[in-house]
Amino acid sequence: MNATLMTLEQIRVTGLAALLEKLGPAGMIRFLQQFETGSGDYSIERHQWIDQLDIDTLIAKLQDQQSKTNVV
């Protein structure tokens, strides 16, 4: 098997099969999870919503949530 002549799909399938054979299903998943990059920029996105909250709004939201969960 010459990897330089294989399509990207063939490389992907062969690689996953090798991981599965050597690591088993759980090991393969753990290995692949190392390369999950996600998307976006958490810091920017966090500031977009958290900078809109002031302490009074936050306290009001917490009290509202508590009153909803304490209803008997």
MIVO-393470 format. One record per atom (N, C-alpha, C, O): z, y, x; residue in three letters; residue number from 0; atom name. Coordinates in Angstrom, 3 decimals, always signed. Layout:
! residues N
       up    north     east  aa   i at
        Z        Y        X ALA NUM CA
...
! end
This chain:
! residues 72
       up    north     east  aa   i at
   +0.000   -1.183   +0.853 MET   0  N
   +0.000   +0.000   +0.000 MET   0 CA
   +0.000   +1.244   +0.897 MET   0  C
   +0.942   +1.472   +1.656 MET   0  O
   -1.043   +2.023   +0.800 ASN   1  N
   -1.187   +3.216   +1.614 ASN   1 CA
   -0.844   +4.432   +0.751 ASN   1  C
   -1.596   +4.803   -0.150 ASN   1  O
   +0.297   +5.037   +1.043 ALA   2  N
   +0.782   +6.154   +0.230 ALA   2 CA
   -0.165   +7.346   +0.256 ALA   2  C
   -0.193   +8.125   -0.696 ALA   2  O
   -0.927   +7.501   +1.307 THR   3  N
   -1.850   +8.648   +1.372 THR   3 CA
   -3.017   +8.497   +0.403 THR   3  C
   -3.668   +9.483   +0.059 THR   3  O
   -3.287   +7.264   -0.040 LEU   4  N
   -4.383   +7.023   -0.978 LEU   4 CA
   -3.900   +6.926   -2.423 LEU   4  C
   -4.715   +6.843   -3.342 LEU   4  O
   -2.592   +6.935   -2.631 MET   5  N
   -2.032   +6.799   -3.970 MET   5 CA
   -2.040   +8.145   -4.695 MET   5  C
   -1.929   +9.202   -4.075 MET   5  O
   -2.174   +8.080   -6.016 THR   6  N
   -2.056   +9.302   -6.813 THR   6 CA
   -0.576   +9.702   -6.883 THR   6  C
   +0.303   +8.902   -6.562 THR   6  O
   -0.311  +10.933   -7.303 LEU   7  N
   +1.075  +11.366   -7.450 LEU   7 CA
   +1.813  +10.500   -8.472 LEU   7  C
   +2.996  +10.205   -8.297 LEU   7  O
   +1.134  +10.099   -9.517 GLU   8  N
   +1.744   +9.234  -10.528 GLU   8 CA
   +2.114   +7.880   -9.932 GLU   8  C
   +3.186   +7.346  -10.217 GLU   8  O
   +1.234   +7.326   -9.108 GLN   9  N
   +1.519   +6.045   -8.465 GLN   9 CA
   +2.709   +6.182   -7.499 GLN   9  C
   +3.558   +5.293   -7.424 GLN   9  O
   +2.760   +7.281   -6.776 ILE  10  N
   +3.899   +7.534   -5.874 ILE  10 CA
   +5.195   +7.607   -6.675 ILE  10  C
   +6.202   +7.014   -6.289 ILE  10  O
   +5.168   +8.340   -7.797 ARG  11  N
   +6.362   +8.510   -8.627 ARG  11 CA
   +6.839   +7.162   -9.174 ARG  11  C
   +8.025   +6.844   -9.093 ARG  11  O
   +5.932   +6.383   -9.720 VAL  12  N
   +6.290   +5.088  -10.306 VAL  12 CA
   +6.821   +4.136   -9.236 VAL  12  C
   +7.825   +3.456   -9.450 VAL  12  O
   +6.157   +4.089   -8.101 THR  13  N
   +6.582   +3.209   -7.013 THR  13 CA
   +7.943   +3.630   -6.467 THR  13  C
   +8.796   +2.791   -6.179 THR  13  O
   +8.132   +4.930   -6.332 GLY  14  N
   +9.416   +5.436   -5.847 GLY  14 CA
  +10.559   +5.127   -6.795 GLY  14  C
  +11.634   +4.713   -6.361 GLY  14  O
  +10.335   +5.326   -8.084 LEU  15  N
  +11.376   +5.015   -9.072 LEU  15 CA
  +11.695   +3.523   -9.084 LEU  15  C
  +12.856   +3.134   -9.211 LEU  15  O
  +10.660   +2.683   -8.950 ALA  16  N
  +10.874   +1.237   -8.907 ALA  16 CA
  +11.713   +0.851   -7.684 ALA  16  C
  +12.590   -0.008   -7.778 ALA  16  O
  +11.445   +1.483   -6.545 ALA  17  N
  +12.208   +1.192   -5.332 ALA  17 CA
  +13.671   +1.626   -5.485 ALA  17  C
  +14.586   +0.905   -5.087 ALA  17  O
  +13.877   +2.803   -6.061 LEU  18  N
  +15.244   +3.266   -6.301 LEU  18 CA
  +15.980   +2.318   -7.233 LEU  18  C
  +17.135   +1.970   -6.985 LEU  18  O
  +15.326   +1.903   -8.290 LEU  19  N
  +15.940   +1.001   -9.258 LEU  19 CA
  +16.299   -0.331   -8.614 LEU  19  C
  +17.373   -0.880   -8.857 LEU  19  O
  +15.393   -0.842   -7.792 GLU  20  N
  +15.630   -2.126   -7.127 GLU  20 CA
  +16.806   -2.044   -6.145 GLU  20  C
  +17.651   -2.938   -6.106 GLU  20  O
  +16.852   -0.984   -5.367 LYS  21  N
  +17.872   -0.877   -4.318 LYS  21 CA
  +19.222   -0.364   -4.820 LYS  21  C
  +20.266   -0.780   -4.319 LYS  21  O
  +19.206   +0.544   -5.814 LEU  22  N
  +20.442   +1.195   -6.242 LEU  22 CA
  +20.945   +0.734   -7.607 LEU  22  C
  +22.107   +0.952   -7.950 LEU  22  O
  +20.078   +0.102   -8.376 GLY  23  N
  +20.432   -0.251   -9.743 GLY  23 CA
  +20.291   +0.970  -10.637 GLY  23  C
  +20.094   +2.083  -10.148 GLY  23  O
  +20.393   +0.763  -11.962 PRO  24  N
  +20.173   +1.871  -12.893 PRO  24 CA
  +21.122   +3.053  -12.683 PRO  24  C
  +20.679   +4.201  -12.628 PRO  24  O
  +22.410   +2.781  -12.567 ALA  25  N
  +23.381   +3.878  -12.420 ALA  25 CA
  +23.189   +4.611  -11.098 ALA  25  C
  +23.269   +5.839  -11.057 ALA  25  O
  +22.939   +3.883  -10.026 GLY  26  N
  +22.719   +4.508   -8.728 GLY  26 CA
  +21.452   +5.348   -8.705 GLY  26  C
  +21.416   +6.424   -8.108 GLY  26  O
  +20.416   +4.844   -9.362 MET  27  N
  +19.163   +5.598   -9.429 MET  27 CA
  +19.375   +6.919  -10.157 MET  27  C
  +18.893   +7.962   -9.718 MET  27  O
  +20.094   +6.868  -11.266 ILE  28  N
  +20.353   +8.094  -12.026 ILE  28 CA
  +21.171   +9.069  -11.195 ILE  28  C
  +20.862  +10.260  -11.155 ILE  28  O
  +22.209   +8.580  -10.533 ARG  29  N
  +23.036   +9.469   -9.698 ARG  29 CA
  +22.214  +10.102   -8.587 ARG  29  C
  +22.387  +11.281   -8.276 ARG  29  O
  +21.321   +9.324   -7.990 PHE  30  N
  +20.469   +9.861   -6.936 PHE  30 CA
  +19.553  +10.951   -7.481 PHE  30  C
  +19.429  +12.016   -6.877 PHE  30  O
  +18.911  +10.692   -8.618 LEU  31  N
  +17.987  +11.663   -9.193 LEU  31 CA
  +18.693  +12.929   -9.655 LEU  31  C
  +18.102  +14.009   -9.619 LEU  31  O
  +19.943  +12.820  -10.089 GLN  32  N
  +20.687  +13.991  -10.543 GLN  32 CA
  +20.943  +14.984   -9.416 GLN  32  C
  +21.180  +16.164   -9.675 GLN  32  O
  +20.898  +14.529   -8.189 GLN  33  N
  +21.094  +15.430   -7.056 GLN  33 CA
  +19.985  +16.473   -6.955 GLN  33  C
  +20.175  +17.529   -6.351 GLN  33  O
  +18.851  +16.184   -7.534 PHE  34  N
  +17.683  +17.042   -7.379 PHE  34 CA
  +17.370  +17.842   -8.633 PHE  34  C
  +16.333  +18.502   -8.697 PHE  34  O
  +18.243  +17.797   -9.628 GLU  35  N
  +18.057  +18.591  -10.844 GLU  35 CA
  +18.372  +20.035  -10.501 GLU  35  C
  +19.515  +20.370  -10.188 GLU  35  O
  +17.378  +20.874  -10.560 THR  36  N
  +17.572  +22.255  -10.146 THR  36 CA
  +17.904  +23.183  -11.299 THR  36  C
  +18.382  +24.297  -11.082 THR  36  O
  +17.657  +22.738  -12.519 GLY  37  N
  +17.908  +23.629  -13.650 GLY  37 CA
  +16.887  +24.757  -13.661 GLY  37  C
  +15.854  +24.690  -12.994 GLY  37  O
  +17.195  +25.790  -14.427 SER  38  N
  +16.280  +26.914  -14.480 SER  38 CA
  +17.061  +28.180  -14.748 SER  38  C
  +18.200  +28.133  -15.212 SER  38  O
  +16.455  +29.296  -14.459 GLY  39  N
  +17.098  +30.579  -14.705 GLY  39 CA
  +18.060  +30.958  -13.587 GLY  39  C
  +18.162  +30.285  -12.561 GLY  39  O
  +18.754  +32.053  -13.824 ASP  40  N
  +19.732  +32.563  -12.874 ASP  40 CA
  +21.045  +32.748  -13.621 ASP  40  C
  +21.212  +33.707  -14.375 ASP  40  O
  +21.977  +31.819  -13.405 TYR  41  N
  +23.227  +31.815  -14.148 TYR  41 CA
  +23.968  +33.141  -14.016 TYR  41  C
  +24.504  +33.644  -15.004 TYR  41  O
  +24.007  +33.707  -12.837 SER  42  N
  +24.759  +34.952  -12.636 SER  42 CA
  +24.211  +36.085  -13.490 SER  42  C
  +24.975  +36.818  -14.117 SER  42  O
  +22.909  +36.228  -13.514 ILE  43  N
  +22.292  +37.290  -14.323 ILE  43 CA
  +22.519  +37.019  -15.803 ILE  43  C
  +22.897  +37.921  -16.550 ILE  43  O
  +22.289  +35.770  -16.233 GLU  44  N
  +22.445  +35.429  -17.643 GLU  44 CA
  +23.892  +35.609  -18.103 GLU  44  C
  +24.139  +36.060  -19.221 GLU  44  O
  +24.834  +35.260  -17.250 ARG  45  N
  +26.252  +35.408  -17.591 ARG  45 CA
  +26.593  +36.881  -17.816 ARG  45  C
  +27.282  +37.224  -18.777 ARG  45  O
  +26.119  +37.729  -16.946 HIS  46  N
  +26.395  +39.159  -17.087 HIS  46 CA
  +25.750  +39.753  -18.342 HIS  46  C
  +26.265  +40.713  -18.914 HIS  46  O
  +24.633  +39.183  -18.761 GLN  47  N
  +23.955  +39.693  -19.957 GLN  47 CA
  +24.825  +39.547  -21.195 GLN  47  C
  +24.778  +40.395  -22.087 GLN  47  O
  +25.623  +38.474  -21.262 TRP  48  N
  +26.456  +38.337  -22.461 TRP  48 CA
  +27.895  +38.761  -22.219 TRP  48  C
  +28.527  +39.293  -23.132 TRP  48  O
  +28.426  +38.552  -21.049 ILE  49  N
  +29.844  +38.845  -20.832 ILE  49 CA
  +30.108  +40.337  -20.654 ILE  49  C
  +31.189  +40.817  -20.995 ILE  49  O
  +29.139  +41.068  -20.129 ASP  50  N
  +29.330  +42.510  -19.948 ASP  50 CA
  +29.373  +43.256  -21.275 ASP  50  C
  +29.801  +44.408  -21.336 ASP  50  O
  +28.924  +42.588  -22.338 GLN  51  N
  +28.944  +43.217  -23.654 GLN  51 CA
  +30.317  +43.111  -24.325 GLN  51  C
  +30.568  +43.777  -25.329 GLN  51  O
  +31.193  +42.286  -23.780 LEU  52  N
  +32.506  +42.073  -24.387 LEU  52 CA
  +33.560  +42.973  -23.746 LEU  52  C
  +33.650  +43.067  -22.522 LEU  52  O
  +34.343  +43.622  -24.573 ASP  53  N
  +35.516  +44.319  -24.056 ASP  53 CA
  +36.740  +43.508  -24.490 ASP  53  C
  +36.616  +42.593  -25.304 ASP  53  O
  +37.879  +43.825  -23.972 ILE  54  N
  +39.081  +43.032  -24.221 ILE  54 CA
  +39.459  +43.020  -25.701 ILE  54  C
  +39.906  +41.994  -26.212 ILE  54  O
  +39.287  +44.136  -26.391 ASP  55  N
  +39.630  +44.187  -27.812 ASP  55 CA
  +38.730  +43.261  -28.638 ASP  55  C
  +39.197  +42.578  -29.549 ASP  55  O
  +37.448  +43.248  -28.311 THR  56  N
  +36.515  +42.367  -29.016 THR  56 CA
  +36.866  +40.906  -28.742 THR  56  C
  +36.845  +40.076  -29.651 THR  56  O
  +37.183  +40.603  -27.506 LEU  57  N
  +37.543  +39.239  -27.132 LEU  57 CA
  +38.795  +38.781  -27.877 LEU  57  C
  +38.826  +37.667  -28.400 LEU  57  O
  +39.824  +39.621  -27.931 ILE  58  N
  +41.062  +39.282  -28.639 ILE  58 CA
  +40.776  +39.082  -30.123 ILE  58  C
  +41.291  +38.140  -30.726 ILE  58  O
  +39.971  +39.946  -30.718 ALA  59  N
  +39.635  +39.818  -32.132 ALA  59 CA
  +38.904  +38.501  -32.404 ALA  59  C
  +39.165  +37.842  -33.410 ALA  59  O
  +38.001  +38.123  -31.517 LYS  60  N
  +37.274  +36.864  -31.696 LYS  60 CA
  +38.214  +35.673  -31.567 LYS  60  C
  +38.098  +34.711  -32.326 LYS  60  O
  +39.134  +35.727  -30.624 LEU  61  N
  +40.111  +34.644  -30.464 LEU  61 CA
  +41.014  +34.529  -31.688 LEU  61  C
  +41.278  +33.424  -32.162 LEU  61  O
  +41.483  +35.646  -32.194 GLN  62  N
  +42.341  +35.633  -33.369 GLN  62 CA
  +41.576  +35.106  -34.585 GLN  62  C
  +42.125  +34.341  -35.378 GLN  62  O
  +40.340  +35.502  -34.732 ASP  63  N
  +39.523  +35.028  -35.837 ASP  63 CA
  +39.344  +33.517  -35.759 ASP  63  C
  +39.452  +32.818  -36.767 ASP  63  O
  +39.068  +33.017  -34.555 GLN  64  N
  +38.883  +31.578  -34.365 GLN  64 CA
  +40.180  +30.830  -34.654 GLN  64  C
  +40.149  +29.770  -35.278 GLN  64  O
  +41.316  +31.361  -34.214 GLN  65  N
  +42.613  +30.737  -34.489 GLN  65 CA
  +42.890  +30.688  -35.978 GLN  65  C
  +43.372  +29.672  -36.480 GLN  65  O
  +42.601  +31.751  -36.690 SER  66  N
  +42.871  +31.784  -38.125 SER  66 CA
  +41.994  +30.753  -38.871 SER  66  C
  +42.416  +30.198  -39.885 SER  66  O
  +40.806  +30.511  -38.375 LYS  67  N
  +39.918  +29.530  -38.994 LYS  67 CA
  +40.410  +28.097  -38.747 LYS  67  C
  +40.265  +27.234  -39.613 LYS  67  O
  +40.985  +27.850  -37.581 THR  68  N
  +41.437  +26.501  -37.264 THR  68 CA
  +42.827  +26.202  -37.797 THR  68  C
  +43.199  +25.035  -37.918 THR  68  O
  +43.611  +27.240  -38.122 ASN  69  N
  +44.971  +27.037  -38.628 ASN  69 CA
  +45.049  +27.008  -40.147 ASN  69  C
  +46.143  +26.913  -40.703 ASN  69  O
  +43.925  +27.088  -40.819 VAL  70  N
  +43.920  +27.050  -42.281 VAL  70 CA
  +44.289  +25.655  -42.737 VAL  70  C
  +43.714  +24.666  -42.283 VAL  70  O
  +45.269  +25.583  -43.651 VAL  71  N
  +45.724  +24.278  -44.125 VAL  71 CA
  +45.227  +24.026  -45.518 VAL  71  C
  +45.507  +22.973  -46.092 VAL  71  O
! end
